[in-house]
């Protein structure tokens, strides 16, 4: 039985994906479930976080968002039984790769998959659903009537975040990084209040948001990265399309919430003073926080269940690419790790 692993070079951050033979899993431990994997989604690997958590290994398992059928359960498992259809996210310290026919996972990382939800939909939505809930529910307390700016709304994560915001009754503004993305966002139902095309680098995001909100500013900003320096000092063309941190602070309304994915965000004293005057807050979106805290396990399971419920009722309509076979997982992961591709990719077994 083969599984997909990655190996990181000791000299740089380049990683190599390899298939390795694994021993057959014979014994199911107390609280663990033995799963036949039916689908596993592809997501970027945060090698920096793994290093900070002292989780570096010679070969690290790849693939965490899985959906499958329970084959066997440990003696202390209380929520599942053989033949149950389940979905979940393997923990950071999992010894088993999701890109493998059979895995072991603790029952507290799994929930039941609704019958009408397909394997690929379940695996392809679960992580972005958790991220959207973390950002809009736990970090910014989104409610009906609020205005929210979701950057790069045509991405796999942006799509789910917009759908959750609409479901909560919020007014959504979004940015598009290309003409194709703009057309995709304009097809959303219910419609997005304003789609801001930033592909040519000439549109001012802050001005557009203030105009749309009558000068009040938005209540919530969910960024997809942020530019810390001026365009002249930013060599990466892709980063030049991101809004500057000053723009985001400018477009925030009184009491606003800025949810950022920029882990190295630097705020100067004038930035902090401006946020202070607005009574605004900054929160960092790290969806691994649920993995790093056993205390929050109950809340985490509630999120997983709610994501699956919204997927089964049509609230979430993920943007999925065509399913790919396991033997193509290595090449596909290399592309995903380089941030290539827009739609979520899922391996179907």
Buried (B, 14 or more C-beta within 10 A) or exposed (E): EBBBBBBBEEEEEEBEBEBEEBEEBEEBEEBBBBBEBBBBBBBEBBBEBBEEBEEEEEBBBBBBBBBBBBBBBBEEBEBBEEEBBBBBBBBBEBEBBBBBBBBBBBBBBBBBBBEEBBBBBBBBBBBBBBBBBBBBBBBBEBEEEBBBBBBBBBBBBBBBBBBBBBBBEBBBBBBBBBEEBBEBBEEBEEEBBBBBBBBEEEEBBBEBBBEBBEEEBBBBBBBBBBBBEEEEEBEEEEBBBBBBBBBBBBBBBEEBBBBBBBEEBEBEEEBEEBBEEBEBBBBEBBBBBBBEEEEBBEBBBEBBEBBBBBBBEEBBBBBBBEBBEBEEBBEBBBEBBEEEEBBBBBBBB
